[in-house]
Amino acid sequence: MNPLLPLEQLVLVFVLVAGLVGWSGWRSAQRLRGGQRVALLGLRSAAVAALAVIALNPGHWQVSRSEEGREWAVLLDSSASMATTDAAGGTRWTHATRIAQRLRAPEGQTLRFFNFAAGAQPVPAPAELAADACRGEQTDIVGALGQVAERYRSSGQRLGGIVLLTDGRQIPPRAYEEVAMEIRAGRSPVYPVVLGEAVKTSDLAIGTRRQQYIAFAGQTFTIDARLRCTGFANIRPRVSLLDSDGKVLAEKQVSIGEPGEVSVPFVITAVAPGYHTYRLRVEDWAGEGTGNNTSEFAAYVLGERMRVLLVEGAPHWDSKFIAQLLQGQRHVDLSLVYRLGQERYFSQMDASLLSAEQAWRELPDSVEELARYDLIVAGRGFEYFLNRGSIGALKEFLRVRGGGLVFTRGKPYAGEQPELEALEPVSWGPEWNQRFVWQPTEAGEEAGLFSDGLPGRSDPLWAKLPELSHAWQTTRPKLFARVLAEGVADVGGRTVRVPVVVAQRFGKGQVVTVNSEDLWQWDFFPKFEGAGAVYRDFWLHLITWAAVQAEFLPGHDWALHLSEPQVEVGQPVRLRMASRLPEPGGAPVVRILRGTKLVGEVALVPVPDRSGEHEGVFSPTLPGLHRLEAMVGTGAAPLVYETLAVQAPPAETDDVSPDRDWLARLAAATQGRLVAEEEIQGLFTPPPATAEALALDNARWVSRWDRAPWLLLVVALLGLEWVVRRRHGLT
C-alpha cells in the first residue's frame, strides 16, 4: 500500500467520516423497518469502505529497470597459472571456458566476455578462445577490473555485475581498495568463481641476512647464510660459496627438512681493500623451482686501520685482556691510558697520533683531538678522565663527528654524573648480584652482533657458559635504545631479565654499554671444549661492530645510507649522504652499477637546515645486486660504497595455489561475494524490488484500485442505495 496520506492521519479521517456517514444514514432511514434500515446502512458503509481502500492506494512498486537492458561482464583469467591441471579433470583455463560457454543471458540482458592477464581484452564469444591461451606472465586482476569499469562508465552503459573466473593470483601484488570503491559506486558487484585447488610446492632458497658486510683488510669475517626448505623431507643439499669469478671458495652439505630453515655460516678472509661480491648457491633438487637457488652479497673491505683509545680508571682483568686482544689485531691502532693511583698513570699511545709525553691525564677539551680516534673504549673509573669541558667535547665527538663509545664494565663511574648520563643508553639502578646467563635478543640478531660471527639467540652455547654475578639494575632503556642481549636469572622460581648489551645512536655516533663484569670467567672456566673462544670473539666482534655501525666508517669522512637495503623493481630508494668535514667541497654524486654496467647516476642535493647532508632518490628497473659509489667531482675515486639488493617481482608460477581469501576480500569490497559455478546463472535474474531500488528516481507506484470492476463496484453500491431510498420516498 502507498496511502494518499500518512496512515495514522488516514485512519483518523476515516474513523470520523465513517461515524458521520453512519449516523446520518441511520437517522435519515427512521421511517423504514429495522431490517430495511440495516440493509440501507450496509450499502452506504460498503461504499465508504471501498473509498477507504482507494485512499489506502493498494498496488506495488515498479522500477523502470535499466537492468532489463543491462550487461554483465564475464572475465576469464588467461595467465600462466591457469594452465595448472586441477579443475574438473583438466586445466583451470579449459574449465573456465566451459563455464563461460554454458552461460546464457536472460531476455533483455547481454553477456559480454573478456579475457585478461596483464590487461583485459574483449572476446566475441567464449568458443573463440584458444585451448592454450593461458600464457600471460602476470595476473593483474585489479587492473582488469579497473579497465572494465572504466569502459562502461565512459560509455554510460549500465553494468549489472562482473563474474570473475580466476584462481586469484594477483601478480604483482596491488591494492584493490580504489578500484573496489569505483565498482561499488557503479552498483556492479564482483562475483569471483575460484578455480583450482591448493598446490603443494617444493623449493630450496638460499640468502643472507645482509646485502653488505664490512671488514678490515686481513680480517676474517663470518656470513650467516640462511637455507630455507619447503616440500622436502630429510634431504642433504650442498651449499657453496663462490667469488665474483665463479670460483668455489667453500662447500657444506646441510641436513634439512620441511618446514625448515637452517644457518650455514661461512668464514671469509678479507684480503684486498675495496668492494667485492660473492655468491651463495644451493644445488638444484629434483622437483623444485630454481629461481632462488643463488644469492649475491657484497663485502666492503676497509684499507684504513681502526683507531681505538682505551681508558680505565680502575684497571681490571677484562680491560687488560681487551687491550692485549686489540694490540694483536693488524687492523687496529690502539692507544691506552690506565690510572694506577692518584697522580699515577700508565700510557701506551699510538705514536702516529700522540707521543707518550703528550699522554692525557684527562680526555681533551677539544673535539679535534678526540676525533683522531674512531672509537673510545671505557672501563670503570671513567670519571677520573672527565671534566666539564671534556664531557662537552665527548658529546660533540659522538653527535657531530660520528664517533663511537663503548662502556665495557657496566656503570662506568661511581656516584652520579648527570652530564654524562645524557648520552648513556640506560639509566642506572643499584647493583644486581643475581647469578645469570646471557641470552641474545632478536634485536641483537637483526643488528648483526649475534648473527654474524657470534652465536645467535637459539644457540645452546649461551646456556652452557659459566654464570656471571655482577651487573647493575636499570630502568627501561631510553628512547631508540636497542637491547642486544639480556641477563636471565631464576629468582625464587621467577625468570628475571636485565639488559646486558644495549646500544643507542647519539647524533651521528653510537654508544654501547656492556652491563656485565667478569666475562673473563668464560675463558678461565669453560664448561666444554671451545667455550673459551666466545670471550675473545665477543670482545673483538663487539668493538669492530661498534666502530662500523656508527654514521661514518673508520677512515671515512663521508657516509652513504639507503632508506631500504632491499627493495623490489620500481620501488624508490632514498639516498642520503653525510659529511663530517666543515667544508665538504662540493655536492656528491652517486653512481649505481649492476655488475660492471652503469644503470644510473644520481646528483644529490643539500638537505635544508642540515649542514653537510645531501639527498636523492633512485628507482631501480633491473633486479639483482647494485653497487653504489659515492664521489665528489667527476672522475674522482669513490669515497664510500653501499649495496642495494633489488628483488625481481614475483613470477606467475612461483605459487599457483588459489587465493580464496584475497578474492573474498575483493568481492566484499564491491558488495559482491564468492559464488560457486552452479550459482552463476542465477545472478543474472533481476532481484526483487528492494528499499535501495525504490529509492531510485525511475521507480513508480502501480495502483490496483484504478481498474473498471473496482470503480463499477463503488458506483453500484451508491446507485443501489439511491434506488432503495427513492422507492421508499427518502431523500
Secondary structure, 3 states (H helix, E strand, C coil): CCCCCCHHHHHHHHHHHHHHHHHHHHHHCCCCCHHHHHHHHHHHHHHHHHHHHHHHCCEEEEECCHHHHCEEEEEEECEHHHHCEEECCEEHHHHHHHHHHHCCCCCCCEEEEEEECCCEEEECCHHHCCCCCCCECCECHHHHHHHHHHHHHHHCCCEEEEEEEECCCCECCCCCHHHHHHHHHCCCCEEEEECCCCCCCCEEEEEECCCEEEEECCCEEEEEEEEEEECCCCECCEEEEEECCCCEEEEEECCECCCEEEEEEEEEECCCCEEEEEEEEECCCCCCECCCCEEEEEEEEECCCEEEEEEECCCCHHHHHHHHHHHCCCCEEEEEEEEEECCEEEEECCCCCCCHHHCCCCCCCCHHHHCCCCEEEECCCHHHHCCHHHHHHHHHHHHCCCCEEEECCCCCCCCCCHHHHCCCCCCEEEEECCCEEEEECHHHHHCCCCCCCCCCCCCCHHHHCCCECCEEEECCCCCCCEEEEEEEEEECCEEEEEEEEEEEEECCEEEEEECCCCCCHHHHCCCCCCCHHHHHHHHHHHHHHHHHCCCCCCCCCEEEEECCCEEECCCCEEEEEEECCCCCCCCEEEEEEECCEEEEEEECEECCCCCCEEEEEECCCCCEEEEEEEEECCCCCCCEEEEEEEECCCCCCCCCCCCHHHHHHHHHHCCCCCCCHHHHHHHCCCCCCCHHHHCCCCEEEEECCCCHHHHHHHHHHHHHHHHHHHHCCCC
